[in-house]
Amino acid sequence: MKLQDFLNIVLQILTNWFVIGTVVAMLLIISFANYVIRYKRKPKKKKKKNLAEKAPPKPPKPAPAESSEGEAEGDKEE
């Protein structure tokens, strides 16, 4: 068998509609199987609510000291 005859037979096989249809169907099935496998292996996400509860509370801000500026201005006007 010559190389040209061999390539001619391979070309006829690859261009057959049954072969093309089977390859397309196999690719779709494999793609769907990979999607299902990856979808099930995703880690569960933690809720943000739980993360906020674990954080320590911030200390309260100190109240601003009362200044006597208002009293001093009032004295100047009188």
N, C-alpha and C positions, 0 to 999 in steps of 0.2 A: 504494500500500500504506500502510495506516495504521499508526501506532505500536503500537496494541494488537495488530494482526495480527502485526507483526514480533516483539513480545515473546512472543506465544503460540508462534510457531515456534521461537524461541530456547529457551524453556522446555521444549518437547517434545524438542528436540535434547539439551539438558543432562540431562534425566531419562531418556534412553534407556540401557538397561543395557549396551549395547555401548560407548557413549561412556564411561560410568563405569568399566567394567572396563578399557578401554584407558588411561584416565588413571591409574588405580591401578597398573597394570602398568608404565607409563612412570615413575611416581614411584619404584617399587621398584627398577627398573633403574638409574635415575639415582643413587639413594641408594647402591646397591651400588658403582657406578662411583666415586663420590666417596670411599667408604670405602677402596677398593683404591688409589686415587691417593694419599690421605693416608697410608695405611699404608706405602707404599713410600718416601715422602719423609722419614720420620722419621730423624733423625741417629742414628748408632750410638753407644751409650753406652760410655764408657771404663771399663775395669775399675778398681775401687778399688785393686787390688793394684799396678797401675802407678803410681798417684798416690802411694802410700805410699813407693815406691822412689825417687821423684824428690825427696822431702823430705830436707833435710840432716839427718844424725843429731844428736841432742841431745848436748851435752857432758856427760860424767859428773859426777855430784855429788861435791863434795869430801867425804872421809871426816870424820866429826866428830872433833874433837880430843879426845884422852884427858884426862880431868880427874883430879886427884888427890883428889877428894872421898872416894872409897872408902877410900883409904889414910889420909886424915885421920880419918875416922870410926873406922877400926880402931885408930888410935893412942889415941883418946879412951877406948875401952873397956878397954884394958890398964892 
